[in-house]
Amino acid sequence: MQHRDIRGDLRDYGHRWPDEAAVVDGFLALLEDPQDPFVRERLAGHFTGSAWVVSLDGRRTLLTHHRKLDRWLQPGGHADGDVDLARVALREAEEETGVPGLHLDDGAIFDLDRHWIPERGAVPGHWHYDVRYVVRAGPDERFVVSEESHDLAWREVAALGSDPGSDESMRRMVAKWLSR
């Protein structure tokens, strides 16, 4: 199976964002674990892929009001065995937004975030090692709200950085995007 070199992509990310070396080291360590880190059954933590979906002009991002977490977030989800996390991010963006013509911007890792997912039903709390990619929309920005969301909304990127409702991860992505 042809897939991206996640190790090389993580190292490249570490060179671009040297202040995040400890985060990169944690993601690289997960890759070395003998238990498959690309499946959700690995409850000690596993990889997920997310998409920073931006409008064609780059001024807006599409967020989902996540049904389970009840927060505005970027689209994303479990790898479910797929080791190509860029493909996972694009697939999740397509499934969760319904926006036609989405495509990976450049394929480089845009952001890394390790975050805790609380217990839900029979699934105990666990860590998500989220690898995030820029996914660009085309001229048709119409979306479809999926069953995974309460709602979707295009938001001005610059406004998200000063939104008190945005978490640290969202503000970090805004800063990275605006610094491009």
N, C-alpha and C positions, 0 to 999 in steps of 0.2 A: 504494500500500500504506500502510495506517495503521500508524504506529509511534511509539514514544516519542521525545522530543527529547533525545537523548543529550547534546548540548552543554549544553542547559539543565539537565539532571539533574546533569552534572558540575559546572557552576557552582554549583548549589544545594548539592551536597556540599561544595564548597570553602568556601561561606559557613558551613556547619554545622561544618566541621572545618578552621579556618584554619591549623592547624599542619601540615596536609597539602597546602599550596598547591603545593609543588614536584611532588608526585605528581600532583595534578590537572592541572598544566601539561603534564606528560609525556603524560597520557592525551589531553588536548586536542590536543597536537602530533601524536599518532598519527592523530587524526581528519583532520588537514590533509594527510596524506601522499597523494600521487597514486595510490599502489598500494593497492588495497582492503584495509583493516585488519581486515575482518570475515571473511576467509578464511584458512584454515590454511596455504595455499600461500605466504603472505607470511612468509617465514622470518626476516625481520629483526625480527618481532614481530607479534602479532595479538591481537584481543580474544577473551576467553572470558567466559562468564557462570557464576556460582556461586550456590548457595543456602545460606544459614544457616537450615537447617530447624529450627524450634523446635516443641516440644509445645504443645498448646492452652493450658496454663497458663504457658508461657514459661520453665519451669525446666530443661528438658532440650533438648539439640540432638542431631540424628541425624547421625552421622559414618560415612563409608565408609572401610574399609581398602583404599585404592586398589591395584589389582593391579599396574599398571605402576610406580608410584612407591614402593610398599611402605610407605606412611605413612597415618595416620589424617587425613582431610581432610573438608571439606564437599563435597557433590556438586556437580558442575559439568562444563562442557565447552566445546567449540568452538562459535562462532557459526555457522560454515559458511554465511556469506552473510546471515544474519539480523541486521538492524541493531537490532532490539528486544532488547536484552540482558536485560531483565527477563523477557521471554518465553523466552529461551534458558535462563535460570536455572531457571525453573519447569519447562520441558520436561525439562531434565537431572535435576532432582530427581525428577520423576515416573518417568523412565526408569530411573534408578539406584537408586531406593528401592522403587518399587511401592506406596508408601503412598497409600491412597485419600483423595480430598478435599483434596489440597494446594492452597493458594492464596497468592498474593502478599499480604503483610501490608499494606503501604501503597504499594508501588511505588517508594519512594525508594531511591536507592543507599545501601546499608548500609556498604560498605567497598570500598576499592580496593587492589589488590596487584599489583605488577609482580614476577614471579618467573621464574627461569631454569629451563627444562626441558632436562634433559641429552639428549645424542644417544641415539637409540634406533633400531637397525637402519639403514635408509637415510635416516632423518630426522635432520638435523643438530640440534645444540642451538639453542634459540631462546627468545625472551621471550614470556611470556603476560602480557597486560594484563587482569587478572581484575577484572570488575565484579560485585560481590556484592550480593544482595538478600535480605531476610528472606522466607522462605516458611514459612507456618504450617500445621501439621497439624491435622486435625480430631480427633474423639474416637477414631477407629479408627487406632491407631498401628502396626498390623501392617505389616511390611516384607518385601520379597523381595530376596534378594541376587542382583544381576545378574552377568553375566560380567565386568563391569568391576571388580568388588570381590572381595576375599578374604572380607569380612564387613561387616556393618553393626551399629551399636550406638547406643542412646540413652545419652547421657552427661549427667550433671549439669553445667550451664553453670558454676556457681561452682567446681566441682572442677577443671575444665579450666584455669582461670587459674593454679592452683598446680601443675599437672602438669608435671614436668620434661621429659616427652616432647612437650609441645606446643610448636610453633614460635612465633616472634614474631608471625606473622600470626594464628594461632589465639588467642594471648593478647590481641592487639589487639581482635579481634572479641568476645571474652569481656568485656573492659573496656567496650567500646561498648554491648554488650547490657545489662550490669549497671548502666550509668549511665542507662539509659532511665527 
